[in-house]
Amino acid sequence: MGTIFRAGPGGTITATVSKTYRVTASSNVSGSITAGEIAKATVSAGVSSAVSAEASTSYTYKRQISSGRYGNLQYGNYGTKVNITKTMIVSPCNVKTVASGTATVPSHNTWGYKYWES
């Protein structure tokens, strides 16, 4: 899942995750002109430009650790629990369950810290 941060015994544990995003867009426009059928002279001109933007976000987690204990933090994606069923068609109108269970799948909006003491 990721690195486990540990502090203690007692006190405070703090962790910060920072992310920087950079978006760059560029364009290049060019064209040519033929100066007559006989001379077939060609003139080319090109224009190019680029624009970029950068943004940063950070998330800080701070927690008091119980006296005499160690605080542990782990940052990660804890996902969403889903039910899974494997079935088999045994006749045109009959379905048989072969196996079933649960799985945890990653989710784009479930990032965070897991905290426990030891």
Stockholm file with secondary structure:
# STOCKHOLM 1.0

chainA/1-118         MGTIFRAGPGGTITATVSKTYRVTASSNVSGSITAGEIAKATVSAGVSSAVSAEASTSYTYKRQISSGRYGNLQYGNYGTKVNITKTMIVSPCNVKTVASGTATVPSHNTWGYKYWES
#=GR chainA/1-118 SS CCCEEEECSSEEEEEEEEEEEEEEEEEEEEEEEECCTTTCCEEEEEEEEEEEEEEEEEEEEEEEECTTCCEEEEEEECCEEEEEEEEEEEETTEEEEEEEEEEEECCTTCEEEEEEEC
#=GC SS_cons         CCCEEEECSSEEEEEEEEEEEEEEEEEEEEEEEECCTTTCCEEEEEEEEEEEEEEEEEEEEEEEECTTCCEEEEEEECCEEEEEEEEEEEETTEEEEEEEEEEEECCTTCEEEEEEEC
//
